[in-house]
Amino acid sequence: MLGRKNTYPIKTNYGTFLCLFEPEKDMRGFAAEALEVQGAVSWGKNLTEAKRMIAEAIEGVIETRVLVRAETISANYQTSGFVYRRI
């Protein structure tokens, strides 16, 4: 595999994602990128570690997006002027 880019499906807690793995000669390991999750990139000393690390990166990106969306909704709700009163 050295010198060639390969794709593998990577299973995460949020589904399976196609990822690109490329040998890094300078760092003597593998760079990894999730093709379907923008911003999910990682690296590992070997292919096994790179697969594990990209799975963690994918999960981190997805979880961060969920938190940001929830905070945005909460902020919009608080500034909308709507007041909830329990009767």
C-alpha positions in Angstrom: 0.0 0.0 0.0 2.9 2.3 0.4 2.7 5.2 -2.0 -0.9 4.7 -2.9 -4.1 6.3 -1.7 -6.8 3.9 -0.6 -10.3 4.3 0.6 -12.0 2.2 3.4 -15.4 2.4 5.0 -15.0 3.4 8.7 -17.6 2.5 11.3 -18.5 5.1 14.0 -21.2 5.6 16.5 -23.0 7.7 13.9 -22.8 5.4 10.9 -20.2 4.3 8.4 -18.2 6.8 6.4 -15.9 6.4 3.4 -12.4 7.6 4.3 -9.2 8.2 2.3 -5.9 7.0 3.6 -2.6 8.1 2.2 0.9 7.1 3.3 3.0 10.0 4.6 6.7 9.3 3.9 8.0 12.3 5.9 6.0 11.4 9.0 6.2 7.6 8.4 2.5 7.0 9.0 -0.9 7.5 7.3 -2.9 10.7 6.8 -6.7 10.1 6.9 -9.6 12.2 5.6 -13.3 11.5 5.9 -14.7 12.2 2.4 -18.3 12.8 3.7 -17.5 14.8 6.8 -15.9 18.2 6.1 -13.2 18.9 8.6 -12.6 15.3 9.8 -8.9 14.7 9.2 -6.4 12.7 11.2 -3.1 10.8 11.2 -1.7 7.5 12.6 1.6 5.7 12.9 0.2 2.8 11.0 -3.0 2.0 9.1 -4.8 0.5 12.1 -4.1 3.5 14.2 -5.1 5.9 11.4 -8.5 4.1 11.1 -9.1 4.4 14.8 -8.1 8.1 14.9 -10.2 9.1 11.9 -13.3 7.4 13.5 -12.6 9.6 16.6 -12.2 12.7 14.4 -15.5 12.0 12.6 -17.4 11.5 15.9 -15.8 14.7 17.2 -16.9 16.8 14.2 -20.4 15.4 14.3 -20.7 16.0 18.1 -19.4 19.6 17.8 -21.9 20.4 15.0 -24.8 19.1 17.2 -23.6 21.2 20.2 -23.2 24.3 18.0 -26.6 23.9 16.5 -28.2 23.4 19.9 -26.5 26.5 21.3 -27.6 28.5 18.3 -31.2 27.4 18.7 -31.1 28.2 22.4 -29.6 31.6 21.8 -32.3 32.4 19.1 -35.0 31.2 21.5 -33.7 33.4 24.3 -33.5 36.5 22.1 -36.9 36.0 20.4 -38.8 37.7 23.1 -40.9 34.6 23.7 -41.5 34.0 27.4 -42.7 30.6 28.6 -44.8 30.7 31.7 -46.0 27.7 33.6 -49.7 28.0 34.6 
